[in-house]
Amino acid sequence: MAHEIENTKDKEFGYNWVTSSRFLFYVQVLILVALTLGGCFQLYQHRYKGKPDVEVPGNTLYTPQYK
């Protein structure tokens, strides 16, 4: 019976340090990749779309033009 308990402890997440650390490493890598791709996608969605055509009044220019 003690042998069966040892076998289950080897497979259990909390008792097997090697398996749990490998699993947590891959979870961290997956989260890092997901956040990076998500950030890149958000930057692509909200990118600068070019110079807008804005009408500037003549009296607000560097050399104002008055009527």
VOMIKE-884823 format. One record per atom (N, C-alpha, C, O): z, x, y; atom name. Coordinates in nm, 3 decimals, padded with zeros to 5 digits. Layout:
// residues N
       w       u       v name
       Z       X       Y   CA
...
// end
This chain:
// residues 67
       w       u       v name
  00.000  00.082 -00.119    N
  00.000  00.000  00.000   CA
  00.000  00.087  00.126    C
 -00.066  00.053  00.225    O
  00.070  00.196  00.125    N
  00.074  00.284  00.241   CA
 -00.062  00.346  00.266    C
 -00.098  00.375  00.380    O
 -00.137  00.366  00.157    N
 -00.270  00.423  00.170   CA
 -00.364  00.325  00.243    C
 -00.449  00.368  00.321    O
 -00.348  00.196  00.219    N
 -00.431  00.095  00.286   CA
 -00.400  00.090  00.435    C
 -00.490  00.071  00.517    O
 -00.274  00.107  00.470    N
 -00.236  00.106  00.612   CA
 -00.297  00.226  00.682    C
 -00.345  00.213  00.795    O
 -00.298  00.341  00.619    N
 -00.359  00.461  00.679   CA
 -00.509  00.442  00.700    C
 -00.563  00.485  00.801    O
 -00.577  00.378  00.604    N
 -00.720  00.355  00.618   CA
 -00.750  00.263  00.735    C
 -00.847  00.286  00.808    O
 -00.671  00.160  00.754    N
 -00.695  00.069  00.866   CA
 -00.660  00.137  00.998    C
 -00.723  00.109  01.100    O
 -00.561  00.224  00.998    N
 -00.527  00.295  01.121   CA
 -00.639  00.390  01.162    C
 -00.661  00.411  01.282    O
 -00.710  00.447  01.066    N
 -00.822  00.536  01.099   CA
 -00.935  00.459  01.167    C
 -01.006  00.514  01.251    O
 -00.951  00.334  01.132    N
 -01.061  00.255  01.187   CA
 -01.022  00.180  01.313    C
 -01.108  00.130  01.386    O
 -00.893  00.171  01.341    N
 -00.847  00.094  01.456   CA
 -00.869  00.172  01.585    C
 -00.854  00.294  01.587    O
 -00.904  00.101  01.691    N
 -00.940  00.162  01.818   CA
 -00.825  00.243  01.878    C
 -00.846  00.355  01.925    O
 -00.706  00.189  01.878    N
 -00.592  00.254  01.941   CA
 -00.541  00.376  01.868    C
 -00.479  00.463  01.929    O
 -00.565  00.386  01.737    N
 -00.511  00.496  01.659   CA
 -00.609  00.611  01.642    C
 -00.566  00.725  01.622    O
 -00.739  00.585  01.649    N
 -00.836  00.690  01.627   CA
 -00.884  00.742  01.763    C
 -00.965  00.677  01.829    O
 -00.833  00.857  01.804    N
 -00.861  00.912  01.937   CA
 -01.007  00.950  01.954    C
 -01.063  00.931  02.062    O
 -01.070  01.004  01.851    N
 -01.208  01.049  01.862   CA
 -01.303  00.931  01.882    C
 -01.390  00.936  01.969    O
 -01.287  00.827  01.805    N
 -01.374  00.710  01.816   CA
 -01.354  00.640  01.950    C
 -01.450  00.600  02.014    O
 -01.229  00.626  01.992    N
 -01.203  00.555  02.117   CA
 -01.253  00.635  02.237    C
 -01.306  00.576  02.331    O
 -01.238  00.766  02.235    N
 -01.284  00.845  02.350   CA
 -01.436  00.845  02.357    C
 -01.493  00.843  02.466    O
 -01.504  00.848  02.243    N
 -01.650  00.842  02.241   CA
 -01.698  00.707  02.295    C
 -01.792  00.700  02.374    O
 -01.632  00.600  02.251    N
 -01.667  00.466  02.298   CA
 -01.647  00.453  02.449    C
 -01.733  00.401  02.518    O
 -01.534  00.501  02.499    N
 -01.506  00.492  02.642   CA
 -01.603  00.577  02.723    C
 -01.640  00.540  02.835    O
 -01.645  00.691  02.670    N
 -01.744  00.775  02.739   CA
 -01.876  00.700  02.753    C
 -01.936  00.699  02.860    O
 -01.923  00.639  02.644    N
 -02.049  00.566  02.651   CA
 -02.039  00.444  02.741    C
 -02.137  00.409  02.807    O
 -01.925  00.379  02.747    N
 -01.906  00.266  02.838   CA
 -01.914  00.315  02.983    C
 -01.976  00.250  03.067    O
 -01.853  00.429  03.012    N
 -01.858  00.485  03.147   CA
 -02.001  00.523  03.186    C
 -02.043  00.498  03.299    O
 -02.075  00.583  03.093    N
 -02.214  00.619  03.121   CA
 -02.297  00.494  03.146    C
 -02.379  00.491  03.239    O
 -02.277  00.391  03.065    N
 -02.351  00.266  03.082   CA
 -02.320  00.200  03.217    C
 -02.411  00.150  03.284    O
 -02.194  00.200  03.257    N
 -02.156  00.142  03.386   CA
 -02.215  00.223  03.500    C
 -02.263  00.165  03.598    O
 -02.214  00.355  03.490    N
 -02.271  00.440  03.595   CA
 -02.421  00.415  03.610    C
 -02.471  00.406  03.722    O
 -02.493  00.404  03.498    N
 -02.636  00.378  03.503   CA
 -02.663  00.240  03.562    C
 -02.755  00.224  03.642    O
 -02.584  00.140  03.524    N
 -02.603  00.005  03.575   CA
 -02.578  00.000  03.726    C
 -02.654 -00.065  03.798    O
 -02.474  00.066  03.774    N
 -02.445  00.067  03.917   CA
 -02.553  00.142  03.994    C
 -02.590  00.100  04.104    O
 -02.604  00.251  03.938    N
 -02.709  00.327  04.005   CA
 -02.837  00.244  04.016    C
 -02.899  00.237  04.122    O
 -02.877  00.182  03.906    N
 -02.997  00.100  03.909   CA
 -02.980 -00.021  04.000    C
 -03.073 -00.059  04.071    O
 -02.863 -00.081  04.000    N
 -02.835 -00.194  04.088   CA
 -02.840 -00.153  04.235    C
 -02.893 -00.227  04.318    O
 -02.785 -00.037  04.267    N
 -02.790  00.012  04.405   CA
 -02.931  00.044  04.449    C
 -02.969  00.014  04.562    O
 -03.009  00.104  04.360    N
 -03.149  00.134  04.394   CA
 -03.228  00.006  04.416    C
 -03.311 -00.002  04.506    O
 -03.202 -00.094  04.333    N
 -03.273 -00.221  04.348   CA
 -03.236 -00.289  04.480    C
 -03.323 -00.345  04.548    O
 -03.109 -00.284  04.517    N
 -03.067 -00.344  04.645   CA
 -03.128 -00.269  04.763    C
 -03.170 -00.331  04.860    O
 -03.133 -00.137  04.755    N
 -03.197 -00.061  04.862   CA
 -03.346 -00.093  04.870    C
 -03.401 -00.100  04.980    O
 -03.411 -00.114  04.757    N
 -03.552 -00.150  04.757   CA
 -03.573 -00.290  04.816    C
 -03.669 -00.313  04.890    O
 -03.484 -00.382  04.784    N
 -03.497 -00.519  04.836   CA
 -03.478 -00.523  04.987    C
 -03.546 -00.599  05.055    O
 -03.387 -00.445  05.040    N
 -03.354 -00.449  05.183   CA
 -03.415 -00.329  05.256    C
 -03.358 -00.280  05.354    O
 -03.529 -00.284  05.211    N
 -03.592 -00.167  05.272   CA
 -03.649 -00.202  05.410    C
 -03.665 -00.319  05.444    O
 -03.678 -00.098  05.487    N
 -03.737 -00.115  05.620   CA
 -03.883 -00.153  05.602    C
 -03.960 -00.081  05.540    O
 -03.921 -00.267  05.657    N
 -04.054 -00.321  05.632   CA
 -04.154 -00.289  05.741    C
 -04.264 -00.345  05.742    O
 -04.121 -00.201  05.832    N
 -04.217 -00.160  05.933   CA
 -04.171 -00.196  06.073    C
 -04.070 -00.263  06.093    O
 -04.248 -00.149  06.168    N
 -04.214 -00.170  06.307   CA
 -04.253 -00.312  06.349    C
 -04.370 -00.349  06.340    O
 -04.157 -00.391  06.394    N
 -04.190 -00.527  06.435   CA
 -04.262 -00.529  06.569    C
 -04.243 -00.440  06.653    O
 -04.344 -00.627  06.589    N
 -04.419 -00.642  06.714   CA
 -04.330 -00.719  06.813    C
 -04.324 -00.842  06.810    O
 -04.262 -00.644  06.900    N
 -04.167 -00.702  06.994   CA
 -04.226 -00.698  07.133    C
 -04.278 -00.595  07.175    O
 -04.219 -00.809  07.204    N
 -04.267 -00.814  07.342   CA
 -04.153 -00.775  07.436    C
 -04.051 -00.842  07.442    O
 -04.172 -00.665  07.508    N
 -04.069 -00.612  07.597   CA
 -04.102 -00.655  07.740    C
 -04.214 -00.634  07.786    O
 -04.005 -00.715  07.810    N
 -04.031 -00.752  07.949   CA
 -04.056 -00.628  08.035    C
 -03.996 -00.523  08.011    O
 -04.142 -00.639  08.132    N
 -04.180 -00.526  08.216   CA
 -04.067 -00.473  08.303    C
 -04.066 -00.354  08.335    O
 -03.971 -00.558  08.341    N
 -03.864 -00.512  08.429   CA
 -03.754 -00.436  08.353    C
 -03.661 -00.385  08.416    O
 -03.763 -00.426  08.223    N
 -03.662 -00.352  08.145   CA
 -03.716 -00.218  08.095    C
 -03.648 -00.151  08.018    O
 -03.836 -00.178  08.134    N
 -03.894 -00.053  08.089   CA
 -03.827  00.065  08.161    C
 -03.750  00.046  08.254    O
 -03.859  00.189  08.116    N
 -03.805  00.309  08.179   CA
 -03.850  00.319  08.322    C
 -03.772  00.354  08.410    O
 -03.976  00.288  08.347    N
 -04.030  00.275  08.483   CA
 -04.059  00.126  08.502    C
 -04.165  00.078  08.462    O
 -03.966  00.053  08.564    N
 -03.982 -00.093  08.572   CA
 -04.105 -00.133  08.653    C
 -04.145 -00.067  08.749    O
 -04.162 -00.244  08.612    N
 -04.277 -00.300  08.682   CA
 -04.235 -00.436  08.734    C
 -04.216 -00.531  08.658    O
 -04.222 -00.444  08.867    N
 -04.180 -00.568  08.929   CA
 -04.301 -00.643  08.980    C
 -04.406 -00.585  09.005    O
 -04.284 -00.773  08.995    N
 -04.393 -00.855  09.045   CA
 -04.403 -00.846  09.195    C
 -04.490 -00.909  09.255    O
// end
